[in-house]
Amino acid sequence: MAIGVYAFNGTSGHWKDVELTKDCGIVPYLLHKKYGYRAVMVTTKDDNETYPSLTEKVPGMQIDYLADSKNFIEAQMRYLKENYSKIDLLLLRGPYVAYFDFLKLYKKLRPDGKVYIALDANSLWMDRIDWQAADFQLFLSQCDVIATSSRVMQHYLSIKWPFKIEYIPNGFYNFTDIDLHVDFKKKQNTILTVGRIGTVQKNNQLLLDTFATIADKLPTWNVRLVGPIQPEFENYLRQYLVKFPTLKKRIVMVGELNSKADLMKEYQQAKIFILTSRIEGGTPNVIAESLFGGCYQVLTNFDAASEATNHGKCGVVVKDQTDLAQQLLSLCQDSERLLKGQKAAMTFARKNYDFNQIIQRLHYLLFGGVTE
């Protein structure tokens, strides 16, 4: 029987369809696709959640439903007791307390089993953890590979914790047949952001407020926001457009794109990709996507920001709104600098963020390169 790779959600017990094509789903999928392993995402059942990605994007991966959707922690424990013999590699995401007893039971039932934890770490979260606590120390000691997607966090945690921390970047995998070649001459004067539009974390107001102060000096530029729009953000947007009516056609709310091909076209057509986040867990997946789309990066100073710009070779990290306004003005009026950075972004992406290469390294760390 093929090696069984099982992923469990430690925050809610539930995997959403969109997560099947993010790193939490891409890792088991590529272990299945490249090495023939059996990949299973274990989740609570939600009658409103369907999984079109199973057939359309990650064929061969499986969904297993927990018997109880109300208490996912107990349900995961029961599932483990019933299925431990099939679980050769356990995939965890984040050092959540919900995983502690779960992992202890797994190692009791399967002392030969492998465990990979992607920390999804940011410094604020990691600093809140009492890493000297016995249960936390035991939890990490039972993991074969502990990884973060940011080199900054890898270095920080390697000093802070008495455990080896690996760097496994949050990369890009092309789920479509779209050509990844970018024609830089066809790029438009667009500043693009992608994510959950309007959340406190993403801080999209900073982008729009800043653009309003410089828009008259950049008459050919527009802003495109791609992603599901939070209801509370709609009120802000209405007030914003009343205050700045001339920007109505220049602020484009694209909404959520379920098509990976359509999303990649957004990156390929934009000159600048911007994240104004207050905080990010490691390197968000939109970084790798936008780098492959040949976008110059403009990022606020979250943990992984500097490395995501290749330390200034394909982007800038801004300190505040004044700095953001100055940087955008300078960039949008300097086509030569933009083009150089866009080409550097593509080179940087192919070397560092190709998930096909990333999965090979992870496989080596877990199994020493051995395949069935």
Order of alpha helices (4+ residues) and beta strands (2+ residues): beta-alpha-beta-alpha-beta-alpha-beta-alpha-beta-alpha-alpha-beta-alpha-beta-beta-alpha-beta-alpha-beta-alpha-beta-alpha-beta-alpha-beta-alpha-alpha-alpha
